Each structure stands twice: as C-alpha cells, then as structure tokens.
Amino acid sequence: MFGSILLSVMGCNDYALVEKPDVIIEDTDEPVVPPPTPPAPADAPVADCSVSPNPVAPPFEAATFDGSGSYDPNGLAITDYNWELSEKPQGSAATMPGGGAVRSGFMADQAGLYVGRLVVTNEAGVQSPACEAELEAIPAQNLWVEMYWTLAGDDMDLHLLAPGGTPTSDLDCYYVNCNESQGDVLDWGVPGVSADNPRLDLDDIWGTGPENINIDNPDGSNGGFTVVVHDFGGGNPGANDVTVNIYLNGQLAWTQTRTLTGDLDYHNFAQIDWNNGTVTGL
C-alpha cells in the first residue's frame, strides 16, 4: 500500500504527485533502554547535598539547602557552588536563596515537592555531576486552600466562606479582614478558640500568586465551607486560568483549573464538607 506526497521543484510552481511507501511500525516487546549515563571524569569533584528540616510546613517554616560536604577526590579546592531550584509545584513563586555552599532561609510557599540541584566546580574549572536534594512541603493545618493564576497584572483574591457566610461579611475570610500579620482576626466556630479561626497567610496583587487560607482545626458543625475566587481586576481584563488546590489533613483532596473572564465577578469554586471529609466542585 502506498501513500502520496506533493513535491515542489525549486523555481517552478508545478507540483508532482509522487508515491511513497506507508510507514509501518512494528510492535515489539523489546523494552526501551535509555543510554547509560557517561561516567564522571576522573578528576571531577563530588557534589554532596542535603536539605533540612524535611518536611517543612508551608509557607513560613524555613529550610536550608546544604552543599558543604562537597569535595574533590584529588584534593583540589571547591571554588563554586551552583545551586538552583530545579523543580517546584506549579504556581509556586519560591526561589533558591543566594549564598555559597549553604543556602538558608528557603521558603516553600505551596504544598508539594521542591528539588534543589547542586553542581560544584573545582579550582581547575572541572564541574561535578549534579546532586539533587528533595524537600517535601506538607501543610500543618487540617484545612489548607491555595490559589494561583497564569497571567500577571490581574488581581485574583481568594475567599473562604464559613457555613452560612456571604462574600465580604465577617463569615468571609479574605484580604480585608483575615490577615493575622496585620492584626485582622476572625472568630469562627467556638467563641474564644483560636484553632478554628481562618488565616490568610499569602496575598498577591500584581503577580500570579500563590494565595493561601488555612484553618488549624475547622469547626464544620454548622455546615460546609465555600471556596470563592474574586476577579478583582487589573491590567488584564481578558481570560485568565485560575487554579485552586484544597488539602484536607495534609493530603490533596481536590484541584481544579478554570478560565475566568471579566473583572469584579465572584466565582464559586468548591464546597468543603468538613465532617464528611469531601470536596465538591460548584
């Protein structure tokens, strides 16, 4: 069986119809074996890397990436420690701190996996193979809601409504009334008990997030919580992809990305039934 292909002759506008054999792909059971990693040069230094503490609780528990154990087997001095953040959760704005062998003060702004990659160079200019240190960020709060979006310049605001709550009321945790670092505290659940109160930890305006609202130990006795995204507006009034992740007891329970258009609209994303441990999209 033959297929067809059109060929054009340089300088001409005429095309000739030429037959070509169909491509036949044979199904074999032979496994695909990747090529072996070439061995490091005999004079290469060795990168040794680690991170601690591990895991961390985002967004404010700091971690330290440490490459001080790196060495050169030939006794040459290590002159450069090149750390980079090679992997992080989608939507994270985290960056590798500056410094040398030790990079302290790393802040995981979202739940998920972060990977620090280290390559060292000796005084002869020879680089080491890469070393990778993996860091897990696991929410310490029982209810953790995070949001990020795609296009900067379009301010998205995360809202968490208590049972029976309406937007911009005292039963709505958002940037106006729920930023504990600015002294804004909402008393939800049992009066005078702080563990069931919401906190807005991260609020972003001109970037792409993330934003985060959490509760240590929610009181869902009066119903469910509602996650709402407010397209506050800005320099990008067009379509913007917004992602919401919801963690229950440290585990990702629900995630969804929606394309939002227009400004000033409120979008109901999900209902959290705390007592039953379920999340339902709205």
Secondary structure, DSSP 8 states (H G I E B T S, - for coil): -EEEEEEE-TT---EEEEEEE--------------------TT--B---EEESSSB-TTT-EEEEE-TT-B-TT---EEEEEEEEEE--TT--------SSEEEEEE--SSEEEEEEEEEEETTS-B---EEEEEEE--SSSEEEEEEESSTTEEEEEEEE-TT--TTSTTEESTTT--GGGT-----SSTT-STT-EEEEE--SSS---EEEEESS---TT--EEEEEEEEEES--S-EEEEEEEEETTEEEEEEEEEE-SSS-EEEEEEEETTTTEEEE-
